[in-house]
Structures are given as C-alpha cells and as structure tokens.
Amino acid sequence: MSDHVDNTDKIIFAEVARGLAAVRRRPGLVAHGCCHYCDEPLAPALLFCDADCRDDYEKEQAAKVRAGCPG
C-alpha cells in the first residue's frame, strides 16, 4: 500500500515530465548568420553575438508572452 508521500511523488514527477515535454515541443531558434536580436553578422552556428543580446531577446520574448502577443 502506498502512502501520501508516494502519491505526491508520482504527481510531482508527472508534472515535471509534462513541463519538459511542453518545452521540447516549442520550436527553437535557427541560426541564420545574424544575431537574432541586433542583426549583426555572425558565424553560421551562432544565434546571438553576445550574452547581452541573448538576454535582451529573452526579456523581449517574455514581455510579448505576458502581453498576449504571438512569438
């Protein structure tokens, strides 16, 4: 017989698995030779020219989500 802790563990693990699956389904950025934030030319495999652009891009995207705007 399982106790409340076992049942709670199962619920927590299921929620974590559901969250990970949702993140994995989200489309990711594709490298296209320019910074996704400031459009500076980059090496083909890079997404952002530096951490500042990456952070600013993520903040901008989060603000769009909060405002209910699509991607």
Contacts in CASP RR format, 6 or more apart in sequence:
PFRMAT RR
TARGET T0000
AUTHOR 0000-0000-0000
METHOD contacts of the structure
MODEL  1
MSDHVDNTDKIIFAEVARGLAAVRRRPGLVAHGCCHYCDEPLAPALLFCD
ADCRDDYEKEQAAKVRAGCPG
29 36 0 8 1.000
29 47 0 8 1.000
31 42 0 8 1.000
31 44 0 8 1.000
31 45 0 8 1.000
31 46 0 8 1.000
31 47 0 8 1.000
33 41 0 8 1.000
33 42 0 8 1.000
33 43 0 8 1.000
33 44 0 8 1.000
33 46 0 8 1.000
34 40 0 8 1.000
34 41 0 8 1.000
34 42 0 8 1.000
35 42 0 8 1.000
35 46 0 8 1.000
35 47 0 8 1.000
35 48 0 8 1.000
35 49 0 8 1.000
35 53 0 8 1.000
36 47 0 8 1.000
36 48 0 8 1.000
36 53 0 8 1.000
36 57 0 8 1.000
37 48 0 8 1.000
37 49 0 8 1.000
37 53 0 8 1.000
37 54 0 8 1.000
37 56 0 8 1.000
37 57 0 8 1.000
37 60 0 8 1.000
38 49 0 8 1.000
38 53 0 8 1.000
40 49 0 8 1.000
40 53 0 8 1.000
42 48 0 8 1.000
42 49 0 8 1.000
47 54 0 8 1.000
48 54 0 8 1.000
48 57 0 8 1.000
61 71 0 8 1.000
64 70 0 8 1.000
64 71 0 8 1.000
65 71 0 8 1.000
END
